Amino acid sequence: MISVVIPTLNAAAHLPGALAALMEGVTGGLIKEAIVVDGGSEDSTCAMADAAGCVLIESARGRARQMMAGAAAARGAWLLFLHADTTLDAGWAGAVAAHVNHPNAEDRAAAFRFAFDARDAGATWVAFWVRIRCATLALPYGDQGLLISRRLYDALGGFRDLALMEDVDLVRRIGRRRLRFLPVRAITSAEKYARDGYLKRSARNLWLLARYAMGADPRDLAKAYD
């Protein structure tokens, strides 16, 4: 029923956890396939994906391009896009099954609630503001996952080949009325935030989002992000 699409780039440190969490959906017959789309990893990412029985696709680097390639190869009626450093919390399969079996579900997409794999003050602070953003703007980022029917994905034109903000672009086209948040957490690695500083990285991301909303070129935003 569901094709899981995971874009990767040197993700060996996190991919095993992401794939292990998916077993809940595999044993329940919910997941049809897991597609790992690699953008040129130089570590053991591809070997791990192959050993786990995933469909492995090599793609041009870029998260948008990789997810587009994964969606093009997917055979499921539903698509679940996940980041390689995101692990779905226990009970996710039941929440997803309830969503896809709901009347008119194919016309609505869903995302998970955000959480970090750390509990220090910085992680708690950022997670709080993510909840505020989702509640007020209905704007989840890609690290919260995105569950969308093939029919709706195709009707919207899918992901666009953007250097950055491809997740925001698609969510904006989905719209508030066609998006719901599932009562299960997507637990994301706090490694990058801890390395860069929670406040500094959050402020940078907010500034990039504001620039995007004002019409900045995603290629320029990607340069600033890097």
C-alpha positions as CSV (number, residue, x, y, z in Angstrom):
1,M,0.0,0.0,0.0
2,I,2.7,2.5,1.0
3,S,6.1,3.2,-0.7
4,V,8.6,4.8,1.7
5,V,11.0,7.1,0.0
6,I,14.3,8.0,1.8
7,P,16.8,10.3,0.2
8,T,20.4,9.7,1.5
9,L,23.8,11.1,1.4
10,N,26.5,9.6,3.7
11,A,23.7,8.5,6.0
12,A,25.3,5.4,7.5
13,A,25.2,6.7,11.0
14,H,21.4,7.2,11.0
15,L,19.8,5.0,8.3
16,P,19.7,1.8,10.3
17,G,17.5,3.4,12.9
18,A,15.2,4.8,10.4
19,L,14.8,1.5,8.6
20,A,14.4,-0.5,11.9
21,A,11.4,1.7,12.8
22,L,9.7,0.9,9.5
23,M,9.5,-2.8,10.5
24,E,6.3,-2.0,12.3
25,G,4.7,-1.3,9.0
26,V,6.4,-4.1,7.2
27,T,5.1,-6.8,9.6
28,G,1.6,-5.3,9.5
29,G,1.5,-5.4,5.7
30,L,1.3,-1.6,5.4
31,I,4.6,-1.0,3.6
32,K,4.9,-2.2,0.1
33,E,8.5,-1.2,-0.4
34,A,11.2,1.0,1.0
35,I,13.1,3.0,-1.6
36,V,16.5,4.5,-0.7
37,V,17.6,7.2,-3.2
38,D,21.3,7.9,-2.8
39,G,23.0,11.0,-4.0
40,G,26.5,9.7,-4.1
41,S,27.4,8.5,-0.6
42,E,31.0,7.6,0.1
43,D,30.3,5.6,3.3
44,S,28.3,2.3,3.7
45,T,24.9,3.8,3.2
46,C,24.2,1.9,-0.1
47,A,25.4,-1.4,1.4
48,M,23.2,-0.9,4.4
49,A,20.2,-0.2,2.2
50,D,20.8,-3.2,0.0
51,A,21.3,-5.5,3.0
52,A,18.0,-4.3,4.4
53,G,16.2,-5.3,1.2
54,C,15.4,-1.8,0.1
55,V,15.0,-0.7,-3.5
56,L,18.2,1.2,-4.1
57,I,18.3,4.0,-6.7
58,E,21.3,6.2,-7.5
59,S,20.4,9.8,-8.3
60,A,21.9,13.2,-9.0
61,R,22.6,14.9,-5.6
62,G,19.9,17.1,-4.2
63,R,17.1,16.2,-1.9
64,A,14.3,17.3,-4.2
65,R,15.8,15.4,-7.2
66,Q,16.3,12.3,-5.1
67,M,12.7,12.3,-3.8
68,M,11.4,13.0,-7.3
69,A,13.3,9.9,-8.5
70,G,12.0,7.8,-5.7
71,A,8.4,8.9,-6.3
72,A,8.8,8.1,-10.0
73,A,9.9,4.5,-9.2
74,A,7.4,3.9,-6.4
75,R,4.6,1.4,-6.9
76,G,2.5,2.1,-3.9
77,A,-0.9,4.0,-3.8
78,W,0.6,6.1,-1.0
79,L,4.0,7.8,-0.7
80,L,5.8,8.3,2.6
81,F,8.8,10.6,2.4
82,L,11.2,10.4,5.2
83,H,14.7,11.8,6.0
84,A,17.4,9.3,6.8
85,D,18.0,10.8,10.2
86,T,14.4,10.6,11.2
87,T,12.9,7.7,13.2
88,L,9.2,7.2,13.5
89,D,8.0,6.6,17.0
90,A,6.3,3.3,18.2
91,G,2.7,3.2,17.1
92,W,3.2,5.1,13.9
93,A,1.8,2.3,11.7
94,G,-1.6,2.4,13.5
95,A,-1.8,6.2,13.0
96,V,-0.9,5.9,9.3
97,A,-3.4,3.1,8.7
98,A,-6.1,5.1,10.4
99,H,-5.4,8.0,8.1
100,V,-5.2,6.1,4.8
101,N,-8.4,4.2,5.6
102,H,-10.4,7.4,6.4
103,P,-13.0,8.5,3.9
104,N,-11.6,10.9,1.3
105,A,-8.1,10.2,2.7
106,E,-6.6,10.3,-0.8
107,D,-7.4,14.0,-0.9
108,R,-5.5,14.8,2.3
109,A,-1.8,14.6,3.2
110,A,-0.3,14.1,6.7
111,A,2.8,14.8,8.7
112,F,4.1,13.7,12.0
113,R,4.7,15.7,15.2
114,F,8.3,16.9,15.6
115,A,10.7,15.7,18.2
116,F,14.5,15.6,18.7
117,D,16.5,12.6,19.9
118,A,17.9,14.9,22.6
119,R,16.2,16.4,25.7
120,D,18.5,19.3,26.7
121,A,17.2,22.8,27.0
122,G,18.1,23.8,23.4
123,A,16.3,20.8,21.9
124,T,13.2,21.5,24.1
125,W,13.2,25.1,23.0
126,V,13.4,24.4,19.3
127,A,10.8,21.7,19.5
128,F,8.4,24.1,21.2
129,W,8.7,26.6,18.4
130,V,8.2,24.0,15.8
131,R,4.9,23.1,17.4
132,I,4.0,26.8,17.3
133,R,4.9,27.0,13.6
134,C,2.8,23.9,12.8
135,A,-0.2,25.1,14.8
136,T,-0.2,28.6,13.4
137,L,1.1,28.2,9.8
138,A,0.4,24.5,9.2
139,L,3.9,24.3,7.9
140,P,5.8,21.1,8.7
141,Y,9.3,20.6,7.3
142,G,10.6,17.5,5.7
143,D,12.0,16.1,8.9
144,Q,8.4,15.6,10.1
145,G,7.8,13.2,7.2
146,L,5.1,13.6,4.6
147,L,2.4,11.0,3.8
148,I,0.5,11.7,0.6
149,S,-1.5,9.6,-1.8
150,R,-0.1,9.0,-5.3
151,R,-3.2,10.6,-6.7
152,L,-2.8,13.9,-4.8
153,Y,1.0,13.9,-5.3
154,D,0.5,13.6,-9.1
155,A,-2.3,16.2,-9.1
156,L,-0.1,18.7,-7.4
157,G,2.8,18.0,-9.7
158,G,4.9,16.4,-7.0
159,F,8.2,17.9,-5.7
160,R,9.7,20.6,-7.8
161,D,13.4,20.6,-8.6
162,L,14.4,23.2,-6.1
163,A,17.8,23.6,-4.5
164,L,16.2,24.2,-1.1
165,M,12.6,24.6,0.3
166,E,11.3,21.8,-1.8
167,D,9.3,20.5,1.3
168,V,7.9,24.0,2.0
169,D,6.9,24.4,-1.6
170,L,4.9,21.2,-1.7
171,V,3.3,21.7,1.7
172,R,2.1,25.2,0.6
173,R,0.5,23.7,-2.5
174,I,-1.2,21.0,-0.4
175,G,-2.7,23.8,1.7
176,R,-3.9,23.9,5.3
177,R,-7.2,22.3,4.6
178,R,-5.7,19.3,3.1
179,L,-3.0,18.7,5.7
180,R,-3.3,17.0,9.1
181,F,-0.8,16.1,11.8
182,L,-0.7,12.5,13.0
183,P,-0.6,11.9,16.8
184,V,2.8,10.2,16.5
185,R,6.3,11.7,16.7
186,A,9.0,11.8,14.0
187,I,12.2,11.8,16.1
188,T,15.0,13.7,14.3
189,S,18.6,13.7,15.1
190,A,19.7,16.9,17.0
191,E,23.3,16.4,15.9
192,K,23.4,19.4,13.4
193,Y,21.7,21.7,15.9
194,A,24.0,20.7,18.7
195,R,27.0,21.3,16.5
196,D,25.9,24.7,15.1
197,G,24.1,25.9,18.2
198,Y,20.3,25.5,18.6
199,L,19.6,29.3,18.5
200,K,22.0,30.0,15.7
201,R,20.7,27.2,13.4
202,S,17.0,28.0,14.2
203,A,17.5,31.7,13.5
204,R,19.2,30.9,10.2
205,N,16.4,28.5,9.1
206,L,13.8,31.2,10.0
207,W,15.7,33.8,8.0
208,L,15.9,31.5,5.0
209,L,12.2,30.8,5.2
210,A,11.4,34.5,5.4
211,R,13.6,35.1,2.3
212,Y,11.9,32.3,0.5
213,A,8.5,33.7,1.3
214,M,9.6,37.1,-0.1
215,G,10.6,35.5,-3.4
216,A,14.3,34.7,-3.0
217,D,15.8,32.2,-5.5
218,P,16.1,28.8,-3.8
219,R,19.6,28.4,-5.4
220,D,20.8,31.5,-3.5
221,L,19.1,30.1,-0.3
222,A,20.9,26.8,-0.8
223,K,24.3,28.6,-0.9
224,A,23.5,30.4,2.3
225,Y,22.3,27.1,3.9
226,D,25.5,25.4,3.0
